[in-house]
Amino acid sequence: MSEVKSHEFDSFLQKSAGLYRLFVLYGPDRGLVSERAGAIASLSGVPLDDPFSITKLDAGDLQQSPGRLLDEVNSIGLFGGEKLVWVRGAANEKALVDALQILAGELPTGSYVLVEAGDLKKGSALRKVAETARSIATIACYSDDARSLQTLIDKELGEEKLGITPAARERLMEALGGDRLASRNEVRKLALYCRGKTTVDESDVTDIVGDASAISVDDAVDAVLKGDLDGLLHAMQKITTSKTPAFLVLQGCLRQFQQLDLMRAEMDSSRQQAGQVIATMGRHLHFRRKPIIEAALRHWSSPAIRRELTRLQNTIFQSRTRQSLEESMVLQNLMAIAVQSARR
């Protein structure tokens, strides 16, 4: 069993990653999954710009051709040398699980296998195979904590020889954290904006850093709850422009409807008003959002909330298996929920 916890990755990369040929990375932070997969790929020594040495597959490719992964692993490159087979968008596809089970017992000698997966539940088929095999490095990728974000800020600003004031750091921390790639892009944008200066101040952060991981996502979720189609389109445009993954909005919407489900159940069982339930169960909500949540609780019944939860969960699954259509699927389903909100 070779499980690597999220905070252990840097140490694993330096000390142990070279001992493995099979890697499974999973977690809700898809940007962090992608970034860490890239770090492992670079460490393998396989030339990443050589199309004869690297094969990139989508999980859907394996469903259409179940033996494809084993064929790619066992094939010999045109000019010889090590190969890297990189699978993206994995969930619990049977073809992938079966292939990994075979490879774990008969390790490839001339190939590396790198699998990027979504937020796999404990006990799911892919995690079960990976976590019980000593020959597979299983790496969890969860959203950055405060320490990780501090390190990210210092690293990116340090490369431009920039310092940062405490107030600016606090403001920047508030805007980051939803997704590793989105966070890194925001800090790099800030560093570029401040090139030539010695210190980043709070006004610089306010001017250039977007709250794509927080405020824009909340704007989109609130637009869905209000049935505001124009507001939803505007928020999604901001999110796309900032290169924040669309699935973060799905996750935010899913969390919000899960919270609505709990609150509505409490309203029904205790016969309390929406405002009373929010006062006890929604203390962490921003004061500007409370009227929106209160209105949603009045208008949505428990069965209706659960129907939308099922829709959101299905959309998350579909977006993982068909990444090329992710943005259009996310927008289509969020608009469908917003239409239901408007009707209510």
N, C-alpha and C positions, 0 to 999 in steps of 0.2 A: 504494500500500500504506500503510495507516494503522493500524499495530498499536500499542497502548498497553499497556506492561507494567504489572503490578500496582502497583508502587511509583511509577509515573509518573502515576497517575490524578488526584491532587489538582492537579498542575500542568496536566494536560490540561483538567480541568474549568474552571480559571480562565482559561486562555489560548486553547484551541483548540476546545472542545466546541461553541461557537456557530457554527462553520464547517460543521457536519455536520447532516444530516437523517436519516441511517441509522446505527443503532448496534447492534452485536452484543456482548453481554457473556456470558462463559462462565467456568467454573472449578468446582473441587470445593467451594468455600465458598459454598453457596447463599445464606446470609445476606448475605455481602458482595456477591454478584451483585445481590440484591434492593435492598440499600441504595444501591449505586452507580446502579442503574437509576432509583431514586427521585430521586437527586440530579440526574441528567440530565433527568428529566421535569420537575422543578421549574425547571431552567434554561431549558427550552424556552419558558416563558411561557404555555403552554396551561393554562387553569384546570382543575386536577385534580379539582375537585368538580362539574364540569359534565358530565353524562352525554352531552350533545350534542357535546362537544368531544373526549372521550376514549373510545376503544374498546378494551376488554381482551379478548384472545383467548387460549385455550389451544391448544397445538400440535395437540391432537386435533381442534379445530374446523377446522383447515386440512386435515387428512386427510379429513374428511367433506365439505368443500367447498373444493377446491383453489384456486378463484379468489377466495376470500373476502378474502384480504389485499389483493390489487390493487383489489378493489371498495371496500373500506373506505378505502384510501389515496386513491382517485380521487373518492370521493363528497364532496359539499359539506355542511358542517354546517348544521343547521336555521337558525342565526342567523349563519352565515358565520364568518370567522376561522380561525385555525390549528387543525389537528386533531392528535391523538396516537394512534397505533395501537400498542398495547402487547401483545406476544406473550410468554407465559410457558410454561415447561416444554418448551422446544424441545430437540431432539436433532439429527437429521439428516433431518428429514422432507422428502421430495422436493418437496412443494407449497411449503414455505417456501423451500427452496434455489432453486427455479425463480423464485419471485416476487422474491426478493432480487436475483437475477441481472438480471431485467428492470428493477427499480427502480434498480440501480446504474448502468445505462446511460441511463435516463431519469428523472432525479431528480424526486421530487415537489416541487411548488412550494408547496403549502398544507398539507402534512402531515409529521409526524415519525414514524419507525418505530423502535421500541425492542424488541429481542429479548433475552429472558433464556434462556440455555441452561445445560446442565449441564457436566460436565467433558469437553469435546470433545477427542479425540485429534488430534495434529498430522496434517494430511492428510485429516481427515474432511471430508465434503462441505460442511457449513455453514462451517467454518473456512476451507476452500479458497476458497469464493466470497467470503467477507468479507475475508480477508487479501489477496486479489489485486485487490480493487477500491479505487481511491483514494477513492471517495466514501463508503465505509463505515468508520466508526470501530470497530475490533475491540479489545475491552478484556478483558484477562485478569484473573481475580479468584481469587487464591490466599490460603490461610490467613494470618492476621496474623503477621508476624515480631515480634521483641521490641520494635523501635522503634515499630511501628504500635500495639502494645498500650500502650506507654508514653504515646503521644499520645492514645489513646482514654481512658485513665484520667485523664490531666491535664485533658482537655477536659470530661469528664462531671463530675468532682469540682470542677473550676474553676467550673462554672456554679452550683454550690451554695456557692462560696467555701470549699471544704474543702481542707486540706492532707492529706498522708498520710505516715506514718513509713516509713523504709526497710524495716523488717521487715514492715509491713503491705503495702507495695508488692510485696515479694518473694512473700509468701503469695498475694496477689491475682493476680500474674502466673502462678503455678502453676495457678490455677483457670480461667484464661481461654485463649482461642486456638482452640478447636475450630470456632467459627462466629461471624461478626461480630455478628449480631443477638443471639445468646445471650450473647456477651461484653458487649455494650452493655447488655442488660437486667440482667445481674448487677451491673454498675457503677452503673447507675441505682438499682437496688434498694438497694445499699450507701449511695449518696448520700442516699436518702430515709431510710434507717435512722439515719444520722448527722446529719440536719438539726438545726441548733441547736448543733452542736459546731464546733470550729475545725480539728480534726485527726482523721483516721481512724487508729486503731491496730490492731494485729494481732488483738486480741480481737474487734473489730468485724467484721473480715473472716471470722474463724472462725465467728462467730455467724450471719452472714447470707448469706454467699456460698456457693453450692453448687458442687461440682465437676462440674457437668453435662457439661462438655466433656471431662472426663478420667475421674474416678473412676467416675461413674455409667455411662459408656460401657464402661469396663473391667469393671464389675460385670455388665453385660448380656452382654458377650462371654464372660466366665468362666462365667456361668450356662449359656450355650449349650454351651460345651465340656464342662461337667460333666453336662449333661442335667438341669439343675435348673429345671424349669418354673416352680415357685413363685418361685424367685430371679429368673428372667427377667421374670416379670410384675411383681414388685416393682421391679426396676431400671427397666423401661420406664415404670412409673407415675411414678417419680421424674423421669425424663427428660421425660415429657409435662408434668408439673407445672411444671418449670423452663423450659418453652417451648423446650427444645433440640430442633432438628429430628431426626426419627426416622432420617433417612438417615445421620446421623453414626454411628449404631450399625451400620448396614449397612456403611459404609466401614471402621469399626473391625474388624468381623467379617471383612470381605474381606481386610484387611491381615493379620489374625491367621492366616487359613487360607493365605494366600500364604506367610507365614513357616513355617507347619507343613509346607507342601509342600516348601520348600527343606530344612528340617531332616530330614523323613522321607526325602527323596532321599539326603541325606548319610548317614543311618543305614543305608539299604539298600546304598549303594555302598561305604562304609567298614566296614560291619558293626560299628558302634559302638552302645553303649547310649544311650537317650534322655538320661540325665543327662550323658553325655560330650559329646553334641552341643550341649546347652543351655549347657554350660560354655564352649564355644568360639563358638557362634553366637548365644547369647541373653544376653550379658553386660548388656545394657541393661534386661532384664526386672526388674521389682520382685520382691524375694525372695519375697513372698507369692504371686506368680503362677506361680513356677517349678514347684511341684508340680502345678499344674493343666495347664500346658503339657506337662510330662513324662508325665502320665497320658494326655493326648490323643495324644501321639506313640506311646505303646505300643499304644493301642487303634485308631487310625485308620491304614489302609493308604493308600498313595499314590493308587490309583484312587479310593478313597472320598473322599479330600480333594479331588481334582479334580472329582468330581461335585458336591460342595458349593460349590466355587468357581464352577462353571457356574451353579448355582442362585442364588448371591449376585449374580453379574453380571447374570443375567436379571432378578432382582428390582430391582436398581438401575435398569436400563433401563425396566422397567415403571413404577416409581415416578415416573420423570421424565415419562413420557408420560401418566400418570393420577394427577396430584398429589392429587386429591380423595380417592383411595383409598390414599394413601401409608402412613399409619400402620397401617391394617389389613393391607396387603400385607406391610409390614416385620415386624409381629408374627407373622403367619401363617407366613411362611417361616423366621423365626428359631426359632419353636416346632417346626417340622418338623425343623430341624437338631438342635435340643436333644433331640427324641425319638430321632433316630438316635444321638446321643451316649449317651443313657441305655441304649439297646439294646446298645451296644458295651461 
